[in-house]
């Protein structure tokens, strides 16, 4: 404890007193009093009812019933029929069949007859051309369909224009039983390179039919005993004109070669090609206009229903 005052000078003696300093001698070290143990106050706990233990599922199997024990497939009945020589309870093959009816040694040879590329789907044109016998015909069919719909016309490449690119996509076609019945190739545009407001209309939203509306129409047709029929448009988007013509590179594998010194050719797309940003919008606009001409205006509550 400090015993000086504010009037003390540097020569005045400052005395510090403490229990440890009073008991200090040169021969023995100071003794430090032991700390008292502080016990935290105990908060009274409210009496809580004992909660029931969680139910556990017994690992033991339930005892079999009398009906199960009396059934033909019970363990004791199977053993009795096996000892009696009944065929169904024996482990051997049925009588009248040879054990060599299925030649297992032919498994390896039969497996080698399966073409591993039968269900293979290429990811690019380069990969597809490793098996032109499988994928050239579907590509030719797609090109014929595009030309029949007059999707584009070849023009000279305009200056200061970066043409939109395209790519091939491939898929296998299966029937309801999962059997391969054909192959399909489709040309799609890389629409993510289009500039909104320049290459397509910025507001190009296209709605789709709601399943609730579809189920409602099917229910009404079933209740009134009406016939239901549908139309499948082959290359639906290709039937709709594009609001903004697009300059696109020629299709890989089907380029038109130019002579030396001639301007390279590009495709001027005038139809709603798959992959374009406004393809669905153009198809919806064209389909709605055709429905109006045939006297089937779209519903006000659901624009995709007429």
Protein Blocks (a to p, Z undefined) as FASTA:
>chain_A
ZZbdfkbcfkbccddddfklmmpcfkbccddddddddddddddddddddddddddddfbd
cdddfklmmpmkbmklmmmmmmnopaklpmbdcehiafklpcfklmmmmmmmpcfklmgc
cfbfklmmmmmmlmmmmmmmmmmmmmmnomaccddddehiacddddddddddddfkopaf
bdcddddddfklpcehklpcfblcdcdddfklmmmmmmmmmmnopacdddddehkllmpc
cfbdcdddddehiaccddehiacdddddfbdcehiaklmmmmmmmmmmmmmmnopacdfk
lmkbZZ
